[in-house]
């Protein structure tokens, strides 16, 4: 799940894998250009994850902040849309999923969306250079004509625009996107991007920190408890036997001193420390009437 715009986790087999894409944020954006120069779809892309692009391309200076931009550079600009298009709303958290649901080390997909445009088109939506060129050529678009023109020129009007980054886990590669694909309606862009940030940053057991009475007991838990019990019994039994033997010896000495009061006994030593002189009985003389 998403924990922030830059960090998120996915759980596989009771282990949570954390991803951190904060290092893929760039103020100028990561650039990628269509290599087929001269084609009707010559675009230059500016991408950023985690944070919106701060240094906006000149062609996009009049647009709001965005997670990316698509700039038209081909000689047939007039035929396929605005000079600049926003890619991704920075106020909407991205959605994420693993490329392989069973293996987080293959990479992760991060998707940004720009909501469908619902406002009414005006003539100001036509780039200024187009309006100026039209006036020089002696024609002017009415409001209705502008509506029809812009709907043809912007096929994603009324639809959300989606950009999905396929971050392929490559620990030793981070050179930026290597391929960009668009669908026929220009509303979904797929970016193939090998990166070490497509690999899990950390992994932790999801049972860590869960109260014991709420955990699901596994065979590994039972095995661990059994080992600890055997070790405890093995160590405690000799210790208990030793303590019991010491207590028995002390009890015997104490009992002997109480009965006999002999010097050297426990009872006698205590009396000597208290200043009590120990008297011992001398054998009575035997009187012999014959002596």
VOKE-846189 format. One line per 5 residues: number of its first residue (from 1); their letters; for each residue x, y, z of C-alpha. Coordinates in steps of 0.05 Angstrom, whole numbers, always signed. Each point is the difference from the previous one (the first is absolute). Layout:
<guvos>
NUM = A = X,Y,Z ~ ... $
</guvos>
This chain:
<guvos>
1 = XXXXX = +0,+0,+0 ~ +19,+73,-7 ~ +35,+29,+61 ~ +19,+66,-35 ~ +8,+27,-70 $
6 = XXXXX = +71,-27,-1 ~ -4,-64,+40 ~ -47,-60,-2 ~ -1,-73,+20 ~ -26,-65,-29 $
11 = XXXXX = -9,-66,+38 ~ +19,-68,-29 ~ -3,-64,+42 ~ -8,+39,+66 ~ +61,+43,-15 $
16 = XXXXX = -7,+75,-12 ~ +46,+29,-54 ~ +12,+75,+3 ~ +15,+42,-62 ~ +29,+70,+0 $
21 = XXXXX = -2,+41,-65 ~ +18,+67,+30 ~ +67,+0,-38 ~ -38,+1,-66 ~ -27,+70,+13 $
26 = XXXXX = +33,+52,-44 ~ -14,+75,-4 ~ +12,+0,-75 ~ -29,-70,-11 ~ +30,-60,-35 $
31 = XXXXX = -2,+12,-75 ~ -15,-49,-55 ~ -8,+15,-73 ~ -32,-39,-56 ~ +59,-25,-42 $
36 = XXXXX = -41,+0,-65 ~ +12,+72,-20 ~ -47,+26,-54 ~ -58,-46,+18 ~ -69,+29,+14 $
41 = XXXXX = +10,-16,+74 ~ +65,+32,+19 ~ -4,+14,+74 ~ +47,+18,+56 ~ -20,-26,+68 $
46 = XXXXX = +17,+26,+69 ~ -12,-49,+57 ~ +6,+4,+75 ~ -21,-45,+57 ~ -15,+18,+72 $
51 = XXXXX = +1,+76,-12 ~ -26,+44,-57 ~ +46,+32,-50 ~ +23,+68,+26 ~ +38,+27,-61 $
56 = XXXXX = -57,-4,-51 ~ +19,-3,-74 ~ -10,+66,-37 ~ -56,-28,-42 ~ -38,-19,+64 $
61 = XXXXX = +10,+64,+39 ~ -74,+17,-1 ~ -23,-67,+28 ~ -8,-20,+73 ~ +49,-43,+39 $
66 = XXXXX = +4,-71,-25 ~ +38,-66,+11 ~ +21,+3,-72 ~ -10,+32,-68 ~ -5,-22,-73 $
71 = XXXXX = +26,+53,-48 ~ -13,-4,-75 ~ +62,+10,-42 ~ -19,-29,-68 ~ -10,+39,-65 $
76 = XXXXX = -74,-21,+2 ~ -15,+31,+68 ~ -64,+30,-28 ~ -29,-69,-12 ~ +6,-34,+67 $
81 = XXXXX = -17,+42,+60 ~ +25,+54,+46 ~ +73,+20,+1 ~ +4,-23,+73 ~ -42,-50,+39 $
86 = XXXXX = +0,-13,+75 ~ +16,-70,+24 ~ -22,-15,+71 ~ -34,+41,+53 ~ +47,+12,+60 $
91 = XXXXX = -60,+7,+47 ~ -21,-72,-12 ~ +41,-56,+32 ~ +26,-52,-49 ~ -24,-72,-1 $
96 = XXXXX = +51,-56,+2 ~ +4,-74,-12 ~ +53,-53,-9 ~ +20,-19,-71 ~ -3,-73,+24 $
101 = XXXXX = -48,-10,+59 ~ +42,-58,+25 ~ +69,+31,-7 ~ +13,+71,+25 ~ +71,-2,-26 $
106 = XXXXX = -23,+5,-73 ~ -23,+71,+9 ~ -60,+45,+14 ~ -49,+41,-41 ~ -17,+72,+21 $
111 = XXXXX = -60,+34,-34 ~ -17,+74,+0 ~ -66,+28,-26 ~ -25,+66,-24 ~ -76,+6,+7 $
116 = XXXXX = -42,+10,-61 ~ -7,+72,-22 ~ -72,+23,+9 ~ +4,+75,-11 ~ -25,+34,-63 $
121 = XXXXX = +50,+14,-55 ~ +13,+71,-21 ~ +41,+31,-55 ~ +55,+12,+50 ~ +10,-75,+3 $
126 = XXXXX = +29,+5,-70 ~ +75,+15,+4 ~ +14,+73,-14 ~ +46,-15,-59 ~ -56,-38,-33 $
131 = XXXXX = -50,+57,+10 ~ +50,+51,-27 ~ +15,-44,-61 ~ -74,-8,-14 ~ -13,+75,+3 $
136 = XXXXX = +58,+13,-47 ~ -31,-51,-48 ~ -65,+38,+3 ~ -46,-48,+38 ~ -28,-1,+70 $
141 = XXXXX = -33,-57,+38 ~ -69,+11,+30 ~ -16,-27,+70 ~ -34,-61,-29 ~ +57,-12,-49 $
146 = XXXXX = +50,+6,+57 ~ -38,-53,+40 ~ +1,-49,-58 ~ +72,+16,-17 ~ +25,-10,+71 $
151 = XXXXX = -39,-64,+10 ~ +34,-29,-61 ~ +67,+27,+22 ~ -6,-25,+72 ~ -25,-72,-1 $
156 = XXXXX = +7,-7,+76 ~ -51,+55,+14 ~ -52,-32,+45 ~ +48,-57,+17 ~ +53,-6,+53 $
161 = XXXXX = +72,-3,-23 ~ +41,-56,+32 ~ +75,-9,+4 ~ +28,-67,+26 ~ +73,-8,+17 $
166 = XXXXX = +24,-72,-4 ~ +60,+3,+47 ~ +39,-63,-15 ~ +45,-22,+57 ~ +72,+9,-25 $
171 = XXXXX = +47,+12,+59 ~ +57,+28,-42 ~ -38,+43,-51 ~ -33,+68,+8 ~ +6,+39,-65 $
176 = XXXXX = -72,+20,-8 ~ -57,-25,-45 ~ +19,-42,-60 ~ -67,-6,-36 ~ -67,+36,-2 $
181 = XXXXX = -64,-28,-31 ~ -67,+35,-11 ~ -67,-30,-17 ~ -39,+22,-61 ~ -39,+53,+38 $
186 = XXXXX = +61,+31,+34 ~ -33,-10,+67 ~ +45,-54,+30 ~ +75,+5,-1 ~ +44,-59,+21 $
191 = XXXXX = +71,+15,+21 ~ +52,-56,+4 ~ +52,+19,+51 ~ +55,-46,+26 ~ +21,+26,+68 $
196 = XXXXX = +30,-23,+66 ~ -59,+36,+32 ~ -45,-52,-30 ~ +31,-49,+50 ~ -26,-6,+72 $
201 = XXXXX = +39,+45,+48 ~ -17,-42,+62 ~ -41,-60,+20 ~ -32,-18,+66 ~ -46,-54,+26 $
206 = XXXXX = -71,+26,+5 ~ -9,-37,+67 ~ +54,+42,+32 ~ -30,+43,+56 ~ -67,-36,-2 $
211 = XXXXX = -26,-23,+69 ~ +12,-74,+11 ~ -74,-14,+10 ~ -16,+30,-68 ~ +53,-37,-39 $
216 = XXXXX = -12,-62,-42 ~ +40,-57,+30 ~ +45,-34,-50 ~ +42,-64,+3 ~ +62,+42,+5 $
221 = XXXXX = -28,+33,+63 ~ -14,-69,+31 ~ +70,-24,-18 ~ +31,+62,+32 ~ -39,-9,+64 $
226 = XXXXX = +19,-73,+4 ~ +74,+15,-6 ~ -4,+55,+53 ~ -37,-48,+47 ~ +53,-54,-8 $
231 = XXXXX = +57,+49,+12 ~ -35,+28,+62 ~ -12,-69,+30 ~ +72,-22,-14 ~ +29,+61,+35 $
236 = XXXXX = -49,+7,+58 ~ +0,-72,+26 ~ +74,-2,+19 ~ -5,+69,+32 ~ -61,-20,+41 $
241 = XXXXX = +35,-64,+23 ~ +61,+39,+22 ~ -41,+51,+39 ~ -39,-56,+35 ~ +64,-36,+20 $
246 = XXXXX = +28,+64,+31 ~ -64,+12,+39 ~ +1,-71,+27 ~ +72,+6,+25 ~ -14,+66,+34 $
251 = XXXXX = -63,-28,+34 ~ +40,-59,+28 ~ +53,+45,+30 ~ -52,+46,+31 ~ -37,-58,+31 $
256 = XXXXX = +64,-30,+29 ~ +20,+67,+32 ~ -68,+9,+33 ~ +2,-69,+31 ~ +73,-5,+24 $
261 = XXXXX = +24,+72,+2 ~ +69,-26,-18 ~ +54,+50,-17 ~ +9,+5,-74 ~ -73,-14,-13 $
266 = XXXXX = -43,+53,-32 ~ -39,+13,+65 ~ +64,+5,+40 ~ +33,+49,-48 ~ -61,+45,+4 $
271 = XXXXX = +3,+0,+76 ~ +75,+15,+0 ~ -11,+61,-44 ~ -52,+26,+49 ~ +51,-5,+58 $
276 = XXXXX = -33,-59,+33 ~ +50,-47,+31 ~ -12,-70,-18 ~ +3,-48,+57 ~ +11,-72,-9 $
281 = XXXXX = -18,-52,+50 ~ +57,-36,+35 ~ -9,-71,+17 ~ -23,-10,+73 ~ +52,-33,+46 $
286 = XXXXX = -18,-69,+19 ~ +3,-11,+76 ~ +24,-68,+21 ~ -18,-18,+71 ~ +58,-47,+1 $
291 = X = +50,+57,-11 $
</guvos>
